[in-house]
Amino acid sequence: MILEHAGVFSISVFYGLHLIASSFVAGICTYFIKRRYDDKWMPVFAFFLLFNLALPLISYIFSIWLMYYLLNVKYAKVLKHTKSINMEELDQEFPQVKRAFGEGSMIGLMSDTMAPQELRMKALSAMAENMTQQNVSVIKNSLSEKDDEIRLYSFSLIDKMEHGINNKIHDASTRYKNKKDEKERLKAAKELAFLYWEMIYFDLSDDVLKSFLTDESYKYAKVCSRADMSDADINILLGKIYLSKKDYEKATTQFVMAIESGADYAYMLPYLAELYFKRGNYKSIRAMFSKVDKLNLNATMHPVIGQWRMHG
């Protein structure tokens, strides 16, 4: 009888402690889960409490694991309220995109003296962000504009570009003279060769100064060439310099060396074609153009290639 009462008492104490522990674990899980989810706390607490009561001891571990999982699980984003679209909100949210310069090219716009000044100024600003040879040419043509603002703005853009190149030349020249490390001097020499040529390429000098710039570019390019004859960029530059001097034999040699040094044949082909044309070797031009299909995608070269393939 005493043993029977002792057994009932032990079971009662166990379940009493189990109830307290289950309530404690359920309360902790409910508290943390409620911080992430908007569900009512009572159903969550009841679920964990009943779960813990049904599985004594082991349920505590599962409850903690389930809480951790629910707090860290990531859900796919679901779009809500997509049944109806408020078109007025879309009109306010999305900006209206309009053509800034109307129909036609910027070159046509800048040559049209009847075009609005504001539009032509915007065109100059857009071209100034991408100073290609063509854009620089258009900006330089605007130096003769009758409109003072356009003329002065064009001058400031060209002046800024010239100052930028001149500052780079001064910096590279200082490094070339003062650096003792041969690699650093060759790096500076290569920069100088291309910077002087850049002044010629963008036509930023008169005829007298152009001769000096060509000689300087050639001088530094030869310094690099003597150090490394397999430099494709330097070989291309020397070829362009010889071509500008009308020394077609040496230009051809440099362009062939550039191809042998790894330069893209499709890139070099227009230069070789120009050389063959000046030397009267027209059959070679047609043969070269027939071998390269990549140039068909070049908007500038495509009509030239078409003419040579048909009539060359």
ABEGO torsion letter per residue (X at the ends): XAAAAAAAAAAAAAAAAAAAAAAAAAAAAAAAAAAABABBAAAAAAAAAAAAAABBGAAAAAAAAAAAAAAABBBBBBBBGAABBBAAAAAAABBBBBBAAEBEBAAAAAABAABBAAAAAAAAAAAAABBBAAAAAAAAAAAABABAAAAAAAAAAAAAAAAAAAAAAAAAAAAAAABABAAAAAAAAAAAAAAAAAAAAAGABBAAAAAAAAAAAAAAAAAAAAABAABAAAAAAAAAAAAAAGBAAAAAAAAAAAAAAGBBAAAAAAAAAAAAAAAGBAAAAAAAAAABAAAAABAAAAAAAAAAAAAX
